[in-house]
């Protein structure tokens, strides 16, 4: 590890012009160290892994290793991601912004999701595609349970899966709903999308012609349109802005603000002072209702 640090510092002092071989060597040492941590005692993962992340490239490498492991151990890795994102982030990184770990992790997840769905589009019964999509869906569900993935991001990924009406995708949506359905069901602004996903996952594996013809509409991917996508985008921005202040209730607060109406919720993004005032008001309402 010390050797890897020295190589990193050397490459930075040279203006970042390190050779491909040197860069690969450093990354290999780091990823090996992270994999060793993953084989160690689960409660100490975050304390062992976080101090190793000293460069932006290591943050990306960490997320890639975690994602690779998540296919076989989605619950364990999601819990680790929750520990890392709930820690003091990475103060040793220059210009690190709150939420960067989640952003980089989701980037890896979205890239893999596109790859798996392309594979299943061409080969619906691909064993690798089915296995990877199942693991990915469980990982997303566990990430949501560990407060790493917001409801808007989760449902956005689920909608992409539901655009492909094959058994593997229906089963994947079922896995997500099995892990998160109860929690999502308590958020009124998500009901339309949630019901569409439930209907999609419940369609028989050998559908009738009528099932096939209505499949795309049932998923909500076609009939929700740009307005629904915009609502998810606004909700995601609100969530990311307030989650540092209300880590345990940001999802519920975001839902309450979205219930005020799309135009008003969108206007809050241009007026941070009003956004914080409305968020505090919503939080006080939650406390009064006994959520804490």
C-alpha positions in Angstrom: 0.0 0.0 0.0 2.8 2.4 0.8 4.4 1.6 -2.5 1.1 2.3 -4.3 0.9 5.7 -2.5 4.5 6.5 -3.6 3.6 5.7 -7.2 0.5 7.8 -7.0 2.4 10.8 -5.6 5.1 10.4 -8.3 2.6 10.4 -11.1 0.9 13.5 -9.7 4.2 15.4 -9.4 4.9 14.6 -13.0 1.7 16.4 -14.0 -0.3 13.2 -14.1 1.7 11.7 -17.0 2.2 8.3 -15.7 2.7 5.3 -18.0 -0.1 2.9 -18.6 1.9 0.2 -17.0 2.5 2.2 -13.8 -1.2 3.2 -13.6 -2.3 -0.4 -14.1 0.2 -1.6 -11.4 -1.1 1.0 -8.9 -4.7 0.2 -9.6 -4.0 -3.6 -9.4 -2.4 -3.2 -5.9 -5.4 -1.1 -4.7 -8.1 -3.4 -6.1 -6.3 -6.4 -4.6 -6.2 -4.6 -1.2 -10.0 -3.9 -1.5 -10.8 -7.5 -2.4 -8.8 -8.6 0.6 -10.9 -6.3 2.8 -14.0 -7.8 1.3 -12.9 -11.2 2.4 -12.3 -10.0 6.0 -14.7 -9.3 8.8 -17.9 -7.5 7.6 -18.3 -4.9 10.4 -14.8 -3.5 9.7 -15.2 -3.1 5.9 -15.7 0.6 5.9 -12.9 1.3 8.3 -10.5 -0.7 6.2 -11.6 0.4 2.8 -12.2 4.1 3.2 -8.6 5.1 4.2 -7.3 3.4 1.0 -9.3 5.8 -1.2 -6.8 8.6 -1.7 -7.4 9.5 -5.4 -10.4 9.9 -7.7 -9.3 6.9 -9.7 -9.3 4.8 -6.6 -12.9 5.9 -5.8 -13.9 4.6 -9.3 -11.9 1.4 -8.8 -13.6 0.9 -5.4 -17.1 1.2 -6.9 -16.1 -1.2 -9.7 -14.9 -3.9 -7.2 -17.9 -3.5 -5.1 -20.2 -3.9 -8.1 -18.4 -7.0 -9.3 -18.8 -8.6 -5.8 -22.5 -7.5 -5.6 -23.7 -10.0 -8.2 -22.9 -12.9 -5.8 -23.4 -11.1 -2.5 -25.9 -8.3 -3.0 -27.0 -7.9 0.6 -23.5 -8.0 2.1 -22.1 -5.5 -0.4 -25.1 -3.2 -0.2 -24.6 -3.0 3.6 -21.0 -2.2 3.0 -22.0 0.6 0.6 -24.3 1.9 3.2 -21.5 2.0 5.8 -19.2 3.8 3.4 -21.7 6.4 2.2 -22.7 7.0 5.9 -19.2 7.5 7.0 -17.3 10.8 6.9 -17.1 10.3 3.1 -13.5 10.7 1.9 -12.0 13.8 3.5 -8.6 12.8 2.2 -9.8 13.4 -1.4 -9.3 16.9 -2.8 -12.5 18.5 -4.3 -14.6 15.6 -3.0 -18.3 16.5 -3.0 -21.0 14.9 -0.8 -22.6 12.0 -2.7 -19.7 11.4 -5.1 -19.4 7.8 -3.9 -23.1 7.2 -4.7 -22.8 8.9 -8.0 -19.8 6.9 -9.2 -21.4 3.6 -7.9 -24.6 4.4 -9.8 -22.6 5.1 -12.9 -21.2 1.6 -12.7 -24.6 0.1 -12.1 -26.2 1.9 -15.0 -23.5 0.9 -17.4 -23.9 -2.8 -16.4 -27.7 -2.5 -16.6 -27.4 -1.3 -20.2 -25.0 -4.1 -21.1 -27.3 -6.8 -19.5 -30.4 -5.5 -21.1 -28.7 -5.4 -24.5 -27.6 -9.0 -23.9 -31.2 -10.1 -23.0 -32.7 -8.2 -25.9 -30.6 -10.3 -28.3 -30.6 -13.6 -26.3 -33.6 -13.6 -23.8 -32.6 -17.0 -22.3 -28.9 -16.1 -21.8 -27.8 -17.7 -18.5 -25.3 -15.0 -17.9 -27.8 -12.2 -18.6 -30.4 -13.8 -16.4 -27.9 -14.3 -13.5 -26.4 -10.9 -13.8 -29.8 -9.1 -14.0 -31.1 -11.1 -11.0 -28.0 -10.1 -8.9 -28.2 -6.5 -10.1 -31.9 -6.3 -9.2 -31.3 -7.7 -5.7 -28.4 -5.3 -5.3 -30.5 -2.3 -6.2 -33.2 -3.4 -3.7 -30.7 -3.8 -0.9 -29.0 -0.5 -1.8 -32.4 1.2 -1.3 -32.9 -0.6 2.0 -29.5 0.7 3.1 -30.4 4.2 2.0 -27.8 4.4 -0.7 -30.3 4.6 -3.6 -33.2 6.9 -3.4 -36.7 5.8 -4.5 -36.5 7.9 -7.7 -33.3 6.3 -8.8 -34.6 2.8 -7.9 -37.8 3.3 -9.9 -35.8 4.8 -12.8 -33.7 1.7 -13.0 -36.8 -0.5 -12.6 -38.5 1.3 -15.5 -35.5 0.6 -17.8 -35.8 -3.1 -16.9 -39.5 -3.1 -17.5 -39.2 -1.8 -21.0 -38.0 -5.3 -22.0 -41.0 -7.7 -21.7 -39.1 -11.0 -21.2 -39.4 -13.4 -18.2 -36.0 -12.4 -16.9 -37.0 -8.8 -16.6 -40.4 -9.6 -15.0 -38.6 -11.8 -12.4 -36.1 -8.9 -11.8 -38.8 -6.5 -11.1 -40.3 -9.0 -8.8 -37.0 -9.2 -6.9 -36.9 -5.4 -6.5 -40.5 -5.2 -5.3 -40.0 -8.1 -2.9 -37.3 -6.1 -1.2 -38.7 -2.5 -1.5 -42.4 -2.7 -2.2 -43.6 -2.2 1.4 -41.4 0.9 1.8 -42.3 2.4 -1.6 -45.9 1.7 -1.0 -46.0 4.2 1.8 -45.0 7.1 -0.5 -48.2 8.3 -2.2 -46.5 10.1 -5.1 -44.9 6.8 -6.3 -48.1 4.8 -6.5 -48.8 5.1 -10.2 -45.3 3.8 -11.2 -45.3 1.2 -8.4 -48.6 -0.3 -9.5 -47.5 -0.4 -13.1 -44.4 -2.3 -12.1 -46.4 -4.7 -10.0 -48.7 -5.4 -13.0 -45.7 -5.9 -15.2 -44.0 -8.4 -12.9 -47.3 -10.4 -12.5 -47.8 -11.1 -16.2 -47.5 -14.8 -17.0 -44.3 -16.2 -18.5 -46.3 -17.4 -21.5 -48.5 -14.4 -22.1 -51.5 -14.3 -24.3 -51.7 -12.0 -27.3 -53.6 -9.5 -25.2 -50.8 -9.5 -22.5 -48.1 -9.0 -25.2 -50.0 -6.1 -26.9 -50.4 -4.2 -23.6 -47.1 -5.1 -22.1 -45.3 -1.7 -22.8 -48.3 0.3 -21.5 -48.5 -1.8 -18.4 -44.9 -1.1 -17.4 -45.5 2.6 -17.3 -42.5 3.2 -19.4 -44.5 4.5 -22.3 -47.6 6.2 -20.8 -45.8 8.1 -18.1 -43.9 10.1 -20.7 -41.6 13.0 -20.2 -43.6 14.5 -17.3 -43.0 11.5 -15.1 -39.3 11.5 -16.0 -39.1 15.1 -15.1 -40.8 14.5 -11.8 -38.1 11.8 -11.0 -35.4 14.2 -12.0 -36.8 17.0 -9.8 -37.3 14.6 -6.9 -33.7 13.3 -7.3 -32.3 16.8 -7.1 -34.4 17.7 -4.1 -33.4 14.5 -2.4 -29.7 15.0 -3.0 -29.9 18.6 -1.7 -31.6 17.7 1.6 -30.3 14.2 2.4 -27.3 15.5 4.3 -29.6 17.4 6.7 -32.3 14.8 7.0 -30.5 11.4 6.3 -33.3 9.4 7.9 -36.3 11.1 6.4 -35.1 12.7 3.1 -37.2 10.2 1.0 -40.4 11.0 2.9 -39.7 14.8 2.8 -39.0 14.7 -0.9 -42.3 12.9 -1.5 -44.2 15.5 0.5 -42.6 18.3 -1.5 -43.4 16.6 -4.8 -47.0 16.3 -3.6 -47.2 20.1 -3.5 -47.2 20.0 -7.3 -44.6 19.7 -10.1 -44.3 23.5 -10.8 -43.9 24.4 -7.1 -41.5 21.6 -6.5 -39.4 22.6 -9.5 -39.4 26.2 -8.3 -37.8 25.1 -5.0 -34.7 24.1 -6.9 -34.2 27.8 -7.9 -34.7 29.0 -4.4 -32.6 27.1 -1.9 -33.8 29.2 1.1 -37.4 28.3 0.4 -36.5 24.7 -0.3 -34.8 24.4 3.1 -37.8 26.2 4.8 -40.3 23.8 3.2 -38.1 20.8 4.0 -37.9 21.8 7.7 -41.7 22.3 7.7 -42.2 18.8 6.2 -39.7 17.3 8.7 -41.6 18.9 11.6 -44.9 17.4 10.3 -43.2 14.0 10.2 -42.0 14.3 13.7 -45.5 15.3 14.8 -46.9 12.2 13.1 -44.6 10.0 15.1 -42.2 8.9 12.4 -39.3 9.2 14.9 
